Amino acid sequence: MNARLSRRDALLRGAAIGVLKVAPLLGLGDAVSALIAQDKDPARKPTPWNEIGPFYKKLAPNQAKLRGPNDPGLPVTIAGRVFNTRGDVLRGAKIEIWQADHLGLYDLDGYRYRAALVSDSEGKYSFDSVMPGHYPARVCQHVHYVVTAPGHRALITQLYFATDPVFEGDPDGNYNRDPLVLSRELVRPVTLSGDPKAVQANVSFELVLERA
Ligand SMILES: [Fe+2]
């Protein structure tokens, strides 16, 4: 019996004993399908691996607000969901992120622009930061990730930005100008919001782990 069938059976059993309430206008089969759709997506490709780099620090704080009110640099909100390759939502996954400040400097003494987040009941995570700067050892702007969840292989990767000047507006053609950017998939679109005096960048980055 596959996992999808057993989940359906469990939901149908729940309906039989009254745990699952079904709206009168919705058939039981439709209701169960809707519940499964909320919880499960089609199979997904694992997020590509990328170098961990030299600046990882353990014990980063669980804080989603990395940007102070007067921090220089372009504000950016990065958000996404955590899944495994079967499409299961991973709740309670630990997402450690770290990045340089807008000038390309890492905080090696403290935890500025570092965090250890936990995905919520829908597998979501997000944090507010600034667009990382370039630094001499690396060509592209990037954010480092280590993502862990019980029963899954740790994902070590990096997020890149399609607006990085290095790509000259053509991330498809130029993503490998940084020899460490091994996958085009890690270069994510950037959308801007807010008024002209307070522009804000927004990036979506989904994380897909392989099962152990
Ligand atoms: Fe780095």
Boltz pocket constraint, residues with backbone or C-beta under 6 A from the ligand:
constraints:
  - pocket:
      binder: B
      contacts: [[A, 53], [A, 55], [A, 100], [A, 138], [A, 142], [A, 144]]
      max_distance: 6.0
